[in-house]
Amino acid sequence: MERRALSPAFFFGTAWAYDFYMTVTTLMTADELLRMPRDGWRYQLVEGELQKMSPSGWEHIRVAAQIIGSLTTFLKSHPIGFVGASEGGFIIARNPDTVLAPDAVFVSAERNIDTSAFFDGPPDVAFEVVSPSDRYTEVEEKTMRWLNGGVRAVVIVDPRNRTVRVHRSSGITKISDTLSVDDVIPGWSLPLSEIFT
C-alpha cells in the first residue's frame, strides 16, 4: 500500500509552500493478505509488498493439472505426503512477510499441519509452470526465494521450450526424459511426454 504525504517547504522557519511529495510504503503481513476479500485475482506477498498475478492460460493450467493428477494418484497408494494446487500460500519469510503460491506443491506427511491459514513454512517441493508472460528473470528470482526460504527442490516446467529443471541448493538438474525428485518424493516419476501432451 502506498500513501503520499505533502512535505512543506520552509523559508526562514515559516512554512510557505508545498513543493514535493514524499512516498510512504506500508508493508502488508501474511495475516492481512489472508483476510483480503476475494476479487478473482491471485496475490502473493514479497517482502511485505502485495503483488497481483494475472490468471493463467490454458496450457499453464493443463500442465499443472498433469503434475497434480500424477502426484495425487501416486500418494493414494503411497501415503508419504500431500499435494496442493496454486490456491494455497506458503509463508517462507517473516518481518517483512513473504507468501508465495506455487502451481503445484508437495508437503511430506511428517510436516503436514492442520490449519485454515497459510502454511507457516516452505513446502518440500514447489512446482512452477512458466507462463508466456513470465520473464525468465522473474522465474529465477522466485526460484531463489523458494530455495532461500527452505524448499528442498523447485521444479521449473517450461511448456514453451518443453524443458524441465529441478533446482536444489546444491545445483540444477536438467530433466531429459522422466521427472522425479527421489530424494523428496521416493518412487514418484512422471514422463515428460505426459506433461507436454
C-alpha positions in Angstrom: 0.0 0.0 0.0 1.3 3.4 -0.9 0.4 6.7 0.8 1.5 10.1 -0.4 2.1 12.9 2.0 2.8 16.5 1.2 6.0 17.8 2.6 6.1 21.6 3.4 9.0 23.8 2.2 10.4 26.1 4.8 11.7 29.6 4.2 13.3 31.3 7.3 11.4 29.0 9.6 8.0 29.6 8.1 6.1 27.1 6.0 5.1 28.9 2.8 4.6 26.3 0.1 4.3 22.6 -0.7 6.9 21.7 -3.2 7.2 17.9 -3.5 5.6 14.6 -2.5 7.1 12.0 -0.2 6.1 8.4 -0.7 5.5 6.2 2.4 5.1 2.5 1.8 3.1 0.4 4.3 4.1 -3.2 4.3 1.4 -5.9 4.4 1.6 -9.0 6.7 0.6 -12.6 5.8 -2.4 -12.3 8.2 -3.6 -9.2 6.3 -3.2 -11.0 2.9 -5.3 -13.9 4.2 -8.1 -11.6 5.3 -8.3 -9.7 2.0 -11.7 -10.1 0.3 -11.7 -12.4 -2.8 -11.8 -10.4 -6.0 -11.0 -13.0 -8.6 -7.2 -12.3 -8.7 -4.4 -14.3 -7.2 -1.9 -12.4 -5.0 1.5 -13.1 -3.4 3.4 -11.2 -0.9 7.1 -10.5 -1.5 8.9 -8.9 1.4 5.7 -7.3 2.6 4.7 -5.9 -0.8 1.5 -7.1 -2.4 1.8 -8.4 -6.0 -1.2 -9.2 -8.2 -0.8 -12.2 -10.5 -2.8 -12.5 -13.7 -4.9 -15.6 -14.4 -3.1 -18.5 -16.1 -3.6 -19.6 -19.7 -5.0 -23.0 -20.6 -1.6 -24.6 -21.3 -0.3 -23.5 -17.9 -3.4 -24.9 -16.2 -3.3 -28.2 -18.1 0.4 -28.8 -17.3 -0.1 -28.0 -13.6 -3.1 -30.4 -13.6 -1.0 -33.2 -15.1 1.6 -32.8 -12.3 -1.1 -32.6 -9.6 -3.0 -35.6 -11.0 0.1 -37.7 -11.2 1.1 -36.9 -7.6 -2.5 -37.4 -6.3 -2.6 -40.9 -7.9 0.8 -41.8 -6.5 0.1 -40.6 -3.0 -3.2 -42.6 -2.8 -1.1 -45.8 -2.8 2.0 -44.3 -1.2 0.7 -42.0 1.7 4.0 -40.2 2.3 2.6 -36.7 1.9 0.1 -34.3 0.4 -0.3 -32.4 -2.9 -1.8 -29.0 -3.3 -2.6 -26.5 -6.1 -2.0 -22.8 -6.6 -4.7 -21.6 -4.3 -2.5 -22.3 -1.2 0.0 -19.9 0.2 3.3 -20.7 2.0 4.9 -18.2 4.4 8.6 -18.5 3.7 9.8 -15.3 5.4 8.7 -13.1 8.2 9.2 -9.4 9.1 8.7 -8.5 6.3 6.4 -11.4 5.3 6.8 -13.3 2.0 3.9 -15.6 1.0 4.2 -17.5 -2.3 1.8 -19.8 -4.1 3.3 -22.4 -6.4 1.4 -24.0 -9.3 1.6 -27.4 -7.5 3.2 -28.4 -4.2 4.2 -31.5 -2.2 4.4 -31.5 1.6 5.7 -34.6 3.4 3.3 -36.3 5.8 5.5 -35.5 8.8 5.5 -31.8 8.1 1.8 -31.5 7.4 -0.2 -29.2 9.6 -4.0 -28.8 10.1 -4.7 -25.1 9.5 -7.0 -22.8 7.6 -4.3 -20.1 7.5 -1.3 -20.1 5.2 1.2 -22.9 5.7 3.8 -21.5 8.0 7.0 -22.7 6.3 8.1 -23.9 2.9 6.7 -26.9 1.0 9.1 -29.7 0.4 8.8 -29.4 -3.4 7.4 -26.4 -5.3 6.4 -26.8 -8.9 6.3 -23.7 -11.1 5.0 -23.7 -14.6 6.4 -20.9 -16.8 3.6 -18.8 -18.5 4.2 -16.9 -21.7 4.0 -13.6 -19.8 6.7 -14.6 -17.3 10.1 -13.1 -17.7 12.9 -15.5 -17.1 14.5 -13.2 -14.6 11.2 -13.3 -12.6 11.2 -17.1 -12.7 14.8 -17.2 -11.5 14.1 -14.7 -8.7 11.1 -16.7 -7.5 13.2 -19.9 -7.6 15.8 -18.3 -5.4 13.2 -17.1 -3.0 11.9 -20.6 -2.7 15.3 -22.1 -2.1 16.3 -19.3 0.4 13.0 -20.0 2.2 13.9 -23.6 2.8 12.3 -25.6 -0.1 14.2 -28.8 -0.8 13.5 -28.7 -4.5 11.9 -26.3 -7.0 10.7 -27.9 -10.3 10.5 -25.4 -13.2 8.4 -26.6 -16.1 8.6 -24.5 -19.3 5.9 -25.6 -21.8 7.2 -23.0 -24.4 10.6 -24.7 -24.6 9.4 -28.1 -23.4 12.0 -28.3 -20.7 12.0 -29.2 -17.0 14.7 -28.3 -14.5 15.0 -29.3 -10.8 16.7 -26.7 -8.7 18.2 -27.5 -5.3 20.5 -25.5 -3.1 23.3 -27.8 -4.4 22.6 -27.1 -8.1 20.4 -27.6 -11.1 19.4 -30.9 -12.8 18.0 -30.7 -16.4 15.4 -33.4 -17.0 15.5 -35.1 -20.4 13.0 -37.9 -20.2 11.3 -38.5 -16.8 10.7 -36.1 -14.0 11.4 -37.5 -10.5 12.5 -36.0 -7.2 13.5 -39.2 -5.5 15.3 -37.6 -2.5 12.0 -35.9 -1.5 9.2 -38.0 -3.2 10.7 -41.5 -3.4 9.1 -43.7 -6.0 7.2 -41.0 -7.9 8.0 -40.2 -11.5 6.3 -38.5 -14.4 7.4 -38.9 -18.1 7.9 -35.6 -19.9 5.7 -37.0 -22.7 2.8 -36.9 -20.3 3.5 -33.3 -19.1 3.8 -31.9 -22.7 1.0 -33.9 -24.4 
